[in-house]
Amino acid sequence: MRTLISNGTIVTADVSYEADVLIDGETIAQIGRDLPATGVTADETIDATGRYVIPGGIDAHTHMELPFGGTFAKDTFATGTRAAAFGGTTSIIDFAVQPRGGSLREGLDTWMAKAEGNCVTDYAFHMIISDVTDAVLAEMDTLVAEGVPDFKLFTAYPGVFYSDDGAIFRAMQQTAKNGGLILMHAENGMAIDVVANQTFAAGNTDPIGHALARLAVFEGEATNRVIRLAEAAHAPVYIVHLSSREALAEVRAARDRGSMAFAETCPQYLFLSLDDMGNGFEGAKFVCSPPLRPKDHWEDLWMGLVKDDLQVVATDHCPFDFEGQKDLGRGDFRKVPNGLPGVEDRVDLLHDGGVVGGRISRERWVEIISTAPAKVFGMYPQKGAIAVGSDADIVIYDPARKHTISAKTHHMDVDYSCYEGRVVQGGSDIVLSRGSVVVRDGEFTGRKGHGRFVRRTPAEHVRRT
């Protein structure tokens, strides 16, 4: 099957230009002006006049079917990747979880079984390490060789995912040797639990107590600590879901002194705020960790994206229904399942708030939604590029089309939207995954099982020789 995309404006992380794109099978075969005039033929021609031709989005942080707080994240790999495709995202990197006391292999096999044959678009995995042992350190080498080169640890959630500094340092030493990358959830979980218990005891049981207990200073402290550990281990480190200026300041300082420190933020930290967590139990819809911050953090984070102190915007997509799941925490904010839906909204929110809002260029928009995650996580140039030989993960994007985000029309399997009623400018008209059209003008044309596991390589992009 040969598909020609004609008359569009190709937008990459580096440049925008007018050209046609020829897809042959699953990959990009040719790029040039007026290809039909050179004798190029195709089975289908897509006219992209007035629209952008961009590499498919890569959401480097999702949690499909994640067990948390006595329940499971609502989206399956089938519904989650389908919703992602509607939003212009053609690859996700999800998190497989090591069962405490078990092996990394056991956790990875469990998540592979959930995803295989169910994904609409391509997928990969990071590995969550629940406890660091000599056997686990050896397994890390094996997983890197098998295309799962990233490992997430937590300074948060004591008794669940928490790792102490010694365990984190040993894991970092291992990635310094095997080429892997440590991802860190950086909040001081021990201190947070003290404040959370004090907040609850004082009678503040509503969801806003969740945010009031998870102080930004606790995120800043933990971010500095794990970066310093990485420096001592001579290893790169990537901070996930950075939410506050305190944490951003630590990443910026580390990068200024030459550290191999990288970080992502999420749309919720750019568009939602502590104000959304008011209104009694309605605030449970917005409970995530780290929590939403006051609005005056927004511009700091946008500036972090402008200056490349933040390299990636991912979603931390982890949806729970308001009715029947979030309400497990009614009367005790400590029991509200942590997580927000967002995999479908990321690309459009960042186009609207970033490009249309005048904060970033359209090239930088493509970089943070696609090219940078591909580079950081060892998928480039297979993914994240409009280039000959790259996978034909391509979005025909209308930068002028306006639409309203709503739970009534979104495709995520969750009963509310964090951005209900927000009008955004920009939308994905046609979405191709490895050359196959999976979404066309608001209609799903893909199939469950089309998505493949992406074996990733250790990313030299995060290392300095």
NUKEMI-698299 format. One line per 8 residues: their letters; for each residue x, y, z of N, C-alpha, C. Coordinates in steps of 0.1 Angstrom, whole numbers. Example, Ala and Ser with C-alpha at 12.3 -4.5 7.8 and 13.67 -1.06 7.14 Angstrom:
# residues 2
AS	132 -57 78 123 -45 78 132 -33 78  128 -22 71 137 -11 71 129 0 79
***
This chain:
# residues 465
MRTLISNG	8 -12 0 0 0 0 9 12 0  7 21 -10 14 33 -11 4 45 -9  8 54 0 -1 65 3 7 78 1  2 87 -6 8 100 -8 1 111 0  8 118 8 2 130 15 7 142 8  -2 150 2 2 161 -7 -2 174 -1  5 185 -5 2 199 -3 1 203 12  7 196 21 7 199 35 20 207 38
TIVTADVS	20 212 51 32 219 57 38 209 67  49 203 63 56 194 72 62 203 84  59 199 96 64 206 108 72 195 116  85 198 118 94 190 126 99 198 138  107 191 146 113 198 157 122 209 153  127 209 140 137 218 136 132 228 126  122 225 117 119 233 106 105 230 101  99 240 94 86 238 87 88 241 73
YEADVLID	82 233 64 84 235 50 73 228 42  70 232 30 60 226 21 66 214 14  60 203 15 64 191 8 54 180 8  55 171 -1 47 158 -1 55 147 6  47 138 11 53 126 18 47 114 12  56 105 7 52 92 2 54 81 12  44 73 15 45 62 24 44 49 16  53 40 18 53 27 12 53 17 23
GETIAQIG	41 10 24 40 0 35 39 8 48  48 5 57 48 10 70 57 22 73  65 25 63 75 36 65 75 47 55  81 58 58 82 69 49 93 66 38  89 67 25 97 63 14 104 75 7  97 86 7 102 98 -1 95 110 4  103 121 4 98 134 8 103 144 -3  94 153 -8 98 162 -18 86 171 -23
RDLPATGV	90 181 -30 79 190 -36 73 184 -48  60 184 -48 52 180 -60 57 166 -65  56 156 -57 61 143 -61 54 137 -73  41 139 -75 34 133 -87 41 138 -100  46 150 -100 52 156 -112 65 148 -115  71 141 -105 83 134 -107 80 119 -111  67 116 -112 63 102 -116 59 93 -105  58 99 -93 54 91 -81 39 88 -82
TADETIDA	36 76 -79 22 71 -79 19 65 -66  6 65 -62 2 59 -49 -12 53 -51  -15 44 -41 -29 38 -41 -39 48 -35  -34 57 -26 -43 67 -20 -36 80 -19  -43 91 -22 -37 104 -20 -45 111 -9  -38 117 1 -45 125 11 -41 139 9  -50 148 6 -48 162 4 -47 169 18  -35 174 21 -33 181 34 -32 196 33
TGRYVIPG	-38 201 22 -38 216 20 -43 223 33  -35 233 37 -39 241 49 -37 235 62  -30 223 62 -29 215 74 -14 212 76  -11 209 89 3 204 92 4 189 90  16 185 87 20 171 86 31 169 97  27 162 108 36 161 119 38 147 123  50 144 129 51 130 134 41 127 146  36 115 146 27 111 156 32 114 170
GIDAHTHM	23 118 179 27 121 192 31 109 200  40 111 209 45 100 218 43 104 232  34 97 239 31 99 253 40 90 261  50 95 267 60 87 274 57 84 288  44 86 292 40 83 306 25 81 307  22 68 306 8 64 308 7 52 317  -5 50 323 -8 39 332 -21 33 328  -21 24 319 -33 16 315 -35 5 325
ELPFGGTF	-47 3 330 -50 -9 338 -41 -10 351  -36 2 355 -28 1 367 -36 -1 380  -32 -11 388 -38 -13 401 -33 -2 411  -43 5 417 -39 16 426 -51 19 436  -48 19 448 -58 24 458 -70 15 459  -68 2 457 -79 -8 458 -87 -9 445  -83 -3 434 -90 -4 422 -80 -4 410  -85 -2 398 -77 -2 386 -79 10 378
AKDTFATG	-69 15 372 -71 26 362 -80 21 351  -90 30 347 -102 25 340 -98 21 325  -89 29 319 -86 26 305 -78 13 304  -82 4 294 -74 -7 291 -64 -3 280  -56 -12 276 -46 -9 265 -54 -7 252  -66 -13 251 -74 -11 239 -80 2 239  -88 6 249 -95 18 250 -85 30 251  -74 28 258 -65 39 260 -57 43 248
TRAAAFGG	-53 33 240 -45 36 228 -55 41 217  -67 37 217 -77 42 208 -80 57 211  -81 60 223 -83 74 227 -71 82 224  -59 77 226 -47 84 222 -47 87 208  -50 77 199 -50 80 185 -60 91 181  -71 92 187 -80 103 184 -74 116 187  -65 116 197 -58 129 201 -45 131 194  -41 123 184 -29 125 176 -17 118 182
TTSIIDFA	-19 109 192 -7 102 198 -7 88 192  4 84 186 5 71 180 15 61 187  21 66 198 29 56 206 27 60 220  26 50 229 27 53 243 38 45 250  43 50 261 52 42 269 45 40 282  41 28 285 34 25 298 44 20 308  39 17 320 48 13 331 44 -1 336  52 -11 334 51 -24 340 56 -24 354
VQPRGGSL	49 -31 363 52 -30 377 58 -43 382  69 -43 388 75 -54 396 66 -57 408  61 -69 409 54 -72 422 64 -73 433  60 -67 445 69 -66 456 73 -80 460  86 -83 460 91 -96 463 93 -105 451  88 -100 440 89 -108 427 100 -103 419  100 -108 406 110 -104 397 106 -93 387  115 -87 381 111 -77 370 105 -85 359
REGLDTWM	110 -96 356 104 -104 345 89 -107 347  86 -111 359 72 -114 363 63 -102 360  68 -90 364 60 -78 362 59 -75 347  70 -76 340 70 -72 325 61 -82 318  62 -95 321 53 -105 314 39 -102 316  35 -98 328 21 -95 331 16 -83 323  24 -73 322 20 -61 314 20 -64 299  30 -72 295 30 -76 280 17 -83 277
AKAEGNCV	13 -92 286 0 -99 283 -12 -90 282  -12 -79 290 -23 -70 290 -23 -63 276  -11 -59 271 -11 -51 259 -11 -58 246  -5 -70 246 -3 -77 233 -17 -81 227  -19 -77 214 -31 -81 207 -42 -71 210  -40 -61 219 -51 -52 223 -48 -38 218  -36 -34 216 -33 -20 213 -37 -16 199  -42 -4 198 -45 2 185 -33 8 178
TDYAFHMI	-24 13 187 -12 20 182 0 13 189  12 17 185 24 11 191 26 14 205  33 6 212 35 7 227 49 2 231  54 7 242 66 3 248 64 3 263  74 -1 271 73 -1 285 85 4 292  83 12 303 93 14 313 90 3 324  100 1 333 98 -9 343 98 -2 357  88 -4 365 87 1 379 94 -9 388
ISDVTDAV	104 -5 395 111 -13 405 105 -11 419  100 -22 424 93 -21 437 103 -23 449  113 -32 446 123 -34 456 136 -38 449  147 -32 453 160 -34 447 168 -45 455  171 -55 447 179 -66 453 190 -69 443  199 -78 447 210 -82 438 205 -88 426  194 -96 427 188 -103 416 182 -93 406  175 -83 412 169 -73 404 179 -65 396
LAEMDTLV	190 -61 403 201 -54 396 206 -62 384  207 -75 385 212 -83 374 201 -83 363  188 -84 367 177 -84 357 177 -71 349  181 -60 355 181 -48 348 189 -48 335  200 -55 336 209 -57 325 202 -64 314  194 -75 317 187 -83 308 176 -75 301  169 -67 309 158 -59 303 163 -48 293  174 -42 297 180 -32 288 183 -38 274
AEGVPDFK	189 -51 275 192 -58 262 180 -62 254  168 -63 261 156 -67 255 147 -55 250  152 -43 252 144 -32 247 136 -25 257  138 -27 270 131 -20 281 142 -14 289  148 -2 285 160 3 291 157 13 302  145 15 307 142 25 317 136 19 329  139 25 341 135 20 353 130 31 363  118 30 368 112 40 376 113 36 391
LFTAYPGV	117 46 399 117 44 413 110 56 420  107 54 432 99 64 439 105 68 453  105 81 455 107 86 469 94 88 476  83 85 469 70 87 475 63 73 477  51 73 483 43 61 486 50 51 495  53 55 507 59 45 517 50 33 518  56 21 518 49 9 520 43 3 507  44 11 496 39 7 483 50 6 473
FYSDDGAI	55 18 469 65 19 459 78 25 464  78 30 476 89 38 481 102 30 481  113 37 477 127 31 478 135 41 486  144 36 494 153 45 502 165 49 493  172 59 498 183 64 490 193 54 486  196 44 495 206 34 491 201 26 480  189 22 479 183 14 468 184 22 455  180 34 456 180 43 444 194 44 439
FRAMQQTA	203 47 448 217 48 444 223 36 437  219 24 442 224 12 436 218 10 422  206 13 421 200 12 407 206 22 398  209 34 402 216 43 394 230 38 390  237 32 399 250 27 396 249 16 385  238 9 386 236 -2 376 234 4 362  226 14 361 223 20 348 235 28 343  244 32 352 256 39 347 265 28 339
KNGGLILM	263 16 343 271 5 336 263 -1 324  250 -2 325 243 -10 314 236 -1 304  238 13 306 232 22 296 218 26 298  211 21 308 197 24 311 195 38 317  183 41 320 179 54 325 170 52 337  173 59 348 164 59 359 155 70 358  142 67 360 131 77 361 127 78 376  125 90 380 122 92 395 109 100 397
HAENGMAI	100 94 405 89 101 411 95 108 424  97 121 423 105 128 433 96 137 442  91 131 453 84 138 464 89 131 477  90 138 487 94 133 500 82 126 507  80 113 504 68 106 508 67 104 523  78 103 530 78 102 544 72 114 551  78 126 547 73 138 552 58 141 548  55 138 536 41 140 531 31 132 540
DVVANQTF	35 120 543 25 112 552 23 118 565  34 124 571 32 131 584 22 143 582  24 151 572 15 162 570 1 158 567  0 148 558 -13 143 554 -21 138 567  -15 131 575 -21 126 587 -25 137 597  -16 147 598 -20 159 606 -31 167 600  -31 168 587 -42 175 580 -55 168 582  -56 155 581 -68 148 583 -72 149 598
AAGNTDPI	-63 147 607 -66 148 621 -72 162 625  -68 172 618 -73 186 620 -87 188 615  -92 178 608 -106 178 603 -108 182 588  -96 184 581 -97 187 567 -97 173 559  -109 168 556 -110 155 550 -112 156 535  -115 168 530 -119 170 515 -106 168 507  -108 165 494 -97 162 485 -86 173 484  -90 186 487 -80 196 487 -69 194 497
GHALARLA	-72 186 508 -62 182 517 -50 175 511  -53 167 500 -43 160 493 -32 170 488  -36 181 482 -27 190 477 -20 198 488  -27 201 499 -21 209 510 -11 201 517  -12 188 517 -2 180 524 11 177 515  9 177 502 21 174 494 27 187 490  34 193 499 40 206 497 50 206 486  51 218 479 60 219 468 75 218 473
VFEGEATN	77 222 485 91 221 490 95 206 491  85 197 494 89 183 494 92 178 481  86 183 470 90 179 457 104 185 453  106 197 457 119 203 454 131 196 461  128 193 474 139 186 482 142 172 475  132 164 472 134 151 466 140 152 453  137 162 445 143 164 432 158 166 433  161 175 442 175 178 444 183 165 449
RVIRLAEA	176 158 458 183 146 464 186 136 453  176 133 445 178 122 435 188 126 424  188 139 421 198 144 411 212 143 417  213 146 429 227 145 436 231 130 436  222 121 439 225 107 439 230 103 425  223 108 414 226 104 401 240 110 397  243 122 402 256 128 400 267 119 406  264 114 418 274 106 425 276 92 417
AHAPVYIV	265 88 411 266 75 404 271 77 390  273 89 385 277 92 371 267 87 362  254 89 365 243 83 357 233 94 354  226 94 342 215 103 339 203 100 348  195 110 350 182 108 357 171 116 350  159 111 351 148 118 344 137 119 355  133 132 357 122 134 367 109 134 360  100 125 365 87 124 359 77 134 365
HLSSREAL	67 138 358 56 147 362 60 158 371  70 166 367 74 177 375 63 188 376  60 193 388 48 201 389 50 215 394  62 218 400 64 230 408 76 238 404  76 251 407 88 259 404 100 254 413  96 249 425 107 245 434 115 233 428  108 223 422 114 212 416 121 217 403  115 226 395 121 230 383 134 238 386
AEVRAARD	135 245 397 147 252 400 159 243 403  156 231 408 166 221 411 171 215 398  162 212 389 166 206 376 174 217 368  170 229 368 177 240 361 191 241 367  192 242 380 205 243 386 214 231 382  209 219 382 217 208 379 221 208 364  212 212 355 216 213 341 227 224 339  225 235 346 235 245 345 249 241 349
RGSMAFAE	250 232 359 263 227 363 268 215 356  260 211 345 265 201 336 259 187 340  250 186 348 244 172 352 236 167 341  235 153 340 227 147 331 213 145 337  206 157 339 193 157 345 183 161 334  172 154 334 161 156 324 148 156 331  137 162 325 125 162 332 113 164 323  101 159 327 89 161 320 79 169 329
TCPQYLFL	70 176 323 58 181 330 46 175 323  34 179 328 22 173 323 12 184 320  2 182 311 -7 193 309 -15 198 321  -17 189 331 -25 193 342 -17 204 350  -4 204 349 4 214 357 5 227 349  1 227 337 1 239 328 -12 245 327  -23 237 329 -37 242 326 -46 241 338  -43 233 348 -52 231 360 -44 237 372
SLDDMGNG	-52 239 383 -45 245 395 -52 241 407  -46 245 418 -52 242 432 -66 246 433  -70 257 426 -84 262 426 -94 251 422  -89 242 413 -98 231 408 -101 221 418  -93 221 429 -95 211 439 -104 215 450  -110 227 449 -119 232 459 -133 226 456  -144 232 461 -157 227 458 -160 214 464  -155 211 476 -158 199 483 -153 187 476
FEGAKFVC	-161 176 476 -156 164 470 -154 164 455  -160 174 448 -157 175 434 -142 176 431  -135 181 441 -120 182 439 -114 168 437  -120 158 441 -115 144 439 -111 141 424  -119 148 415 -116 146 401 -102 150 397  -96 159 405 -83 165 402 -72 160 411  -74 149 419 -64 143 428 -54 136 419  -41 140 420 -30 133 413 -18 136 422
SPPLRPKD	-7 129 419 5 132 426 17 133 416  25 143 418 24 155 426 10 162 424  6 170 433 -7 176 432 -7 188 423  -19 193 420 -20 206 413 -15 217 422  -8 227 416 -2 238 423 -10 251 420  -7 261 428 -14 274 425 -10 279 411  -19 287 405 -17 291 391 -4 299 388  2 304 399 14 312 396 26 303 393
HWEDLWMG	24 290 393 35 281 389 35 279 374  23 282 367 22 279 353 33 285 345  35 298 346 44 305 337 59 300 340  62 296 352 75 291 354 77 278 346  67 269 346 68 257 338 68 259 323  60 269 319 61 272 304 75 277 301  81 286 310 94 291 307 104 279 307  102 269 316 111 257 316 110 250 303
LVKDDLQV	98 250 296 97 244 283 104 252 272  103 265 273 109 274 264 125 272 264  130 271 276 145 271 278 150 257 278  142 247 276 146 233 276 151 228 289  147 234 300 150 228 313 140 216 315  128 217 308 119 206 307 119 202 292  121 189 290 123 185 276 110 179 270  101 174 279 90 165 274 77 170 281
VATDHCPF	66 169 275 53 169 281 46 156 279  44 148 290 36 136 290 24 137 298  15 127 299 3 129 306 2 123 320  9 113 323 7 105 335 -8 100 335  -13 97 323 -27 93 321 -30 81 330  -39 83 340 -42 72 349 -56 75 354  -67 71 346 -80 76 348 -88 67 358  -96 73 366 -105 67 375 -118 74 374
DFEGQKDL	-129 66 373 -142 72 373 -145 80 386  -152 91 385 -156 99 397 -166 90 405  -175 84 398 -185 76 405 -180 62 405  -178 57 417 -174 43 419 -160 40 421  -151 50 418 -137 49 420 -131 60 428  -132 72 423 -127 84 431 -134 85 444  -147 81 445 -154 82 457 -151 72 468  -141 63 465 -135 55 475 -129 64 486
GRGDFRKV	-126 76 483 -120 85 492 -129 95 498  -142 93 497 -152 102 503 -150 102 518  -148 114 524 -145 114 538 -131 113 542  -122 109 533 -108 108 536 -100 109 524  -94 121 522 -87 124 509 -75 114 507  -70 108 518 -59 99 516 -63 86 509  -75 84 507 -80 72 500 -85 74 486  -84 86 481 -88 89 467 -78 83 458
PNGLPGVE	-82 75 448 -72 70 439 -66 82 431  -52 81 430 -45 92 424 -44 90 409  -48 100 402 -46 99 387 -57 107 380  -53 112 368 -62 120 359 -62 114 345  -73 116 338 -73 112 324 -67 124 315  -60 120 304 -55 131 296 -48 127 283  -47 114 280 -40 109 269 -45 114 256  -58 117 256 -65 122 243 -63 137 241
DRVDLLHD	-60 144 252 -61 159 251 -47 166 250  -37 159 252 -23 165 254 -19 173 241  -20 167 230 -15 174 218 -23 187 215  -36 186 216 -44 198 214 -43 209 224  -42 205 237 -40 215 248 -27 222 246  -16 215 242 -3 222 240 -3 230 228  -10 226 217 -11 235 205 -18 248 209  -30 246 216 -38 258 219 -31 267 229
GGVVGGRI	-27 261 240 -21 270 250 -6 274 247  1 266 239 14 269 236 16 276 223  12 270 212 14 277 199 5 288 197  -9 285 198 -19 296 196 -17 307 207  -13 302 219 -12 312 230 1 320 229  10 317 219 22 325 217 33 322 227  33 311 234 43 307 243 55 299 236  51 291 227 62 283 220 59 283 205
SRERWVEI	69 279 197 67 278 183 61 265 179  56 264 167 50 251 163 61 240 162  73 244 160 84 234 160 87 229 174  87 238 183 89 234 197 78 225 202  66 228 197 54 220 201 56 205 196  61 204 183 63 190 178 75 184 186  84 191 190 96 186 198 91 180 211  83 187 219 80 183 232 69 172 232
ISTAPAKV	61 171 221 50 161 221 55 148 214  66 149 206 70 137 198 85 135 197  92 144 192 106 142 189 115 140 202  113 149 211 121 148 224 119 135 231  106 131 233 105 117 240 110 106 231  110 107 218 116 97 210 131 96 212  137 108 213 152 108 216 156 104 230  149 109 240 152 106 254 150 91 256
FGMYPQKG	140 85 250 137 71 253 140 61 242  150 64 234 156 54 225 147 49 214  139 58 208 130 54 198 133 62 185  142 72 185 144 80 174 155 75 165  155 75 152 145 82 144 134 73 139  132 61 145 121 52 141 108 59 143  107 66 155 96 74 159 100 88 160  90 97 160 93 111 163 99 119 152
AIAVGSDA	98 114 140 105 121 129 96 120 116  97 130 108 92 129 94 105 128 85  109 116 83 122 114 76 121 100 68  128 100 57 128 87 49 134 76 58  126 65 59 130 53 67 123 53 80  118 64 85 111 64 97 97 57 96  92 52 107 78 47 107 69 58 103  59 54 95 49 63 90 38 65 100
DIVIYDPA	42 70 112 33 75 123 32 90 120  21 94 114 19 107 109 5 112 112  5 125 116 -8 132 119 -10 143 109  -22 143 103 -26 155 95 -34 164 104  -28 175 108 -33 183 119 -38 197 114  -50 200 117 -57 213 114 -54 223 125  -45 233 122 -42 242 133 -53 253 136  -63 253 127 -74 263 129 -87 258 134
RKHTISAK	-89 245 134 -101 239 138 -103 240 153  -115 245 157 -118 246 172 -128 235 176  -126 230 188 -135 221 193 -135 222 208  -146 216 214 -147 217 229 -145 204 235  -136 204 245 -133 191 252 -144 188 262  -149 176 262 -160 172 270 -160 157 272  -164 152 284 -166 138 286 -177 132 277  -186 141 272 -196 135 263 -191 131 250
THHMDVDY	-180 137 246 -174 134 233 -160 127 233  -154 127 244 -140 121 244 -141 106 243  -130 99 240 -130 85 238 -123 77 249  -118 84 259 -112 78 271 -124 71 279  -121 60 285 -131 53 292 -132 58 307  -137 70 308 -137 76 322 -149 86 321  -156 88 333 -168 95 333 -168 110 335  -156 115 334 -155 130 335 -142 135 327
SCYEGRVV	-142 148 324 -130 154 318 -125 165 328  -112 165 329 -106 176 337 -107 189 330  -109 189 317 -110 201 309 -124 204 304  -134 199 311 -148 200 306 -151 214 302  -156 215 289 -160 228 284 -150 237 278  -137 233 279 -126 241 274 -126 241 259  -126 252 252 -125 253 238 -110 254 234  -106 245 225 -92 245 221 -91 246 206
QGGSDIVL	-81 253 201 -78 254 187 -68 245 182  -71 237 172 -62 226 167 -68 213 169  -67 204 159 -72 190 160 -66 181 150  -65 168 153 -60 158 145 -71 153 135  -70 156 122 -80 152 113 -78 137 108  -65 134 105 -62 120 100 -50 116 107  -50 104 113 -39 98 121 -35 85 115  -22 84 111 -17 71 106 -7 65 116
SRGSVVVR	-9 52 118 0 44 126 7 34 117  20 36 115 28 27 106 21 26 92  17 37 87 11 37 73 -4 34 72  -10 30 83 -24 27 83 -32 38 89  -43 42 83 -51 52 88 -59 46 99  -58 52 112 -65 47 123 -76 56 127  -75 69 124 -86 79 126 -87 87 114  -99 89 110 -101 98 98 -114 107 101
DGEFTGRK	-112 120 102 -123 129 104 -132 125 115  -127 122 126 -135 119 138 -140 105 138  -137 96 129 -141 82 129 -130 73 130  -132 63 139 -121 53 141 -121 43 129  -109 41 123 -108 32 112 -97 22 115  -91 22 127 -81 12 130 -87 -1 135  -78 -9 142 -82 -21 147 -74 -25 159  -80 -31 169 -73 -36 180 -63 -47 176
GHGRFVRR	-51 -46 181 -41 -56 177 -31 -50 167  -34 -39 161 -25 -33 151 -12 -29 158  -13 -24 170 -1 -19 177 9 -29 180  21 -26 179 32 -35 181 41 -30 193  48 -39 199 57 -35 210 70 -30 203  74 -18 208 86 -12 203 98 -15 212  108 -22 207 120 -24 214 129 -12 213  132 -6 224 140 6 225 154 4 228
TPAEHVRR	163 13 224 177 12 226 181 21 238  191 18 245 196 28 255 199 41 248  195 52 253 195 65 246 208 73 249  216 74 239 228 82 241 225 96 242  213 100 239 208 114 240 209 119 254  208 110 264 208 115 278 222 113 284  232 110 277 245 108 282 255 118 277  265 121 285 275 130 281 289 123 282
T	296 122 272 309 115 272 320 124 277
***
